Amino acid sequence: MHKVEENIERVKARLQTAAVAGGRDPNSVMLLAVSKTRDTKSIQQAAQTGITDFGENYLQEALEKIDILKSLGLKWHFIGPIQSNKTRQIAENFSWVHSIGRLKIAQRLSAQRPSTMAPLNICLQVNIDQEATKAGFSGDEIPLVVEEIAQLPNIKLRGLMTIPAAQHDPIAQRLPFAQLRSLLEKINGSLDNCKKLDTLSMGMSADLEAAIFEQATIVRVGTDIFGPRNKTIL
Ligand SMILES: *Cc1c(COP(=O)(O)O)cnc(C)c1O
């Protein structure tokens, strides 16, 4: 087996164990393979194990890989910071965007999503620890933003995403995830059944168990699938 295949086996086992321990169906958690900085060969190896969804942070790098791998029918998720002048290519090439931190970006993505494609799935990024350096909406802003975004035609609001400050203690890791979960529940309490949000994008290599205990539906895993990233790149 390739290293990537072995790693995926291990991550899937962790996901399964956490889901079962939390009383959840393991199939209710999607494993998103974060492939930023990785070559197309590694992505192909991951795809061969049955992974269909890949996360990318840098548009130019992503577009090259999407083109090279187009015959594989993969689903691409944009999870990095978004500049306004990049929205068109994101709207045209991705299935999901997890990192919506400004209303204007959502408006542009909706306007630029080709009508021949399914609506773009989006998550609102929440700066749950209120870190000054981190992108995203504050929790307080979310209810109003949800109302605004519900009006946009070519995007489908699926849920919330967060990247909390790194912590080692498993109990401490759960706190921001619990906050994101209760924010989602609060929003859903005010939405019609057909509009309810079904996605919590939270948990990475170091804290995916904590996120699954708090009802994550997508965990975004890079390092534990593909190995350590070259720190000079990111
Ligand atoms: C890089 C990245 C990940 C993956 O992090 P790992 O610690 O390598 O698993 C997840 N989410 C986002 C938004 C990222 O930028």
The ligand as an SDF file (V2000), in Angstrom:
LIG
                    3D

 15 15  0  0  0  0  0  0  0  0999 V2000
   -4.8120   23.3380    5.8820 C   0  0  0  0  0  0  0  0  0  0  0  0
   -6.2110   23.3480    6.3460 C   0  0  0  0  0  0  0  0  0  0  0  0
   -6.7990   22.1950    6.9070 C   0  0  0  0  0  0  0  0  0  0  0  0
   -6.0530   20.8990    7.1480 C   0  0  0  0  0  0  0  0  0  0  0  0
   -5.2330   21.0220    8.2710 O   0  0  0  0  0  0  0  0  0  0  0  0
   -4.3700   19.7600    8.7940 P   0  0  0  0  0  0  0  0  0  0  0  0
   -3.9680   20.1900   10.1590 O   0  0  0  0  0  0  0  0  0  0  0  0
   -3.2310   19.6140    7.8650 O   0  0  0  0  0  0  0  0  0  0  0  0
   -5.2590   18.5770    8.8040 O   0  0  0  0  0  0  0  0  0  0  0  0
   -8.1380   22.2650    7.2680 C   0  0  0  0  0  0  0  0  0  0  0  0
   -8.8630   23.3880    7.0820 N   0  0  0  0  0  0  0  0  0  0  0  0
   -8.3240   24.5010    6.5510 C   0  0  0  0  0  0  0  0  0  0  0  0
   -9.1910   25.7030    6.3680 C   0  0  0  0  0  0  0  0  0  0  0  0
   -6.9950   24.5140    6.1750 C   0  0  0  0  0  0  0  0  0  0  0  0
   -6.4850   25.6510    5.6720 O   0  0  0  0  0  0  0  0  0  0  0  0
  1  2  1  0
  2  3  1  0
  2 14  2  0
  3  4  1  0
  3 10  2  0
  4  5  1  0
  5  6  1  0
  6  7  2  0
  6  8  1  0
  6  9  1  0
 10 11  1  0
 11 12  2  0
 12 13  1  0
 12 14  1  0
 14 15  1  0
M  END
$$$$
